[in-house]
Amino acid sequence: MDIERAKEIVNSPDYITVTYNGTPVHIDQIFESAPYAEVRYENGSITNALVRELKEERCCSEW
């Protein structure tokens, strides 16, 4: 994922599924001075992740 898309997700009113290393996370903030984001796991633990390693899960293929 790129930083601009990560910012869009943070500011979106919609729930957008994001994973880090295959695990769902919530992006809490983007660090503009470095390519990192603070992410929170479902269990509440927080870590810093490279934004490029975050994956947006696309839902539902359109037919």
C-alpha positions in Angstrom: 0.0 0.0 0.0 1.2 3.5 -0.6 1.1 6.3 2.0 -1.7 8.2 0.1 -4.0 5.2 0.2 -3.2 4.6 3.9 -4.2 8.2 4.6 -7.5 7.8 2.6 -8.3 4.7 4.7 -7.6 6.5 8.0 -9.9 9.3 7.0 -12.6 7.2 5.5 -16.0 6.9 7.2 -16.2 3.3 5.8 -14.7 0.3 7.4 -11.9 -0.9 5.1 -10.2 -4.2 5.9 -6.4 -3.9 6.2 -4.0 -6.7 7.0 -0.4 -6.7 8.2 1.5 -10.0 7.7 -1.9 -11.6 7.1 -3.5 -10.4 10.3 -6.3 -7.8 10.3 -5.3 -4.4 11.8 -6.7 -0.9 12.2 -4.5 2.0 11.1 -4.3 4.5 13.9 -2.0 7.0 12.4 0.5 7.6 9.5 3.9 9.0 10.2 4.5 11.5 7.5 8.3 11.8 8.1 8.8 8.1 7.7 7.1 5.3 5.7 5.5 3.9 8.8 2.0 3.6 10.3 0.9 2.8 13.8 -1.4 -0.1 13.6 -3.6 -1.8 16.2 -4.4 -5.5 16.3 -7.8 -6.8 17.3 -6.4 -7.8 20.7 -5.4 -4.2 21.3 -1.7 -4.5 20.9 0.0 -1.8 18.9 3.0 -1.8 16.6 4.6 0.3 13.9 4.5 -1.2 10.4 6.0 -0.2 7.1 3.1 1.2 5.0 4.2 -0.8 2.0 3.6 -4.0 4.0 0.0 -3.2 4.7 -2.5 -4.9 2.4 -6.0 -3.7 1.6 -8.4 -6.6 1.4 -10.6 -6.1 -1.6 -14.1 -7.4 -1.0 -16.5 -9.0 -3.3 -15.8 -9.3 -7.0 -18.2 -7.5 -9.2 -19.9 -9.6 -11.8 
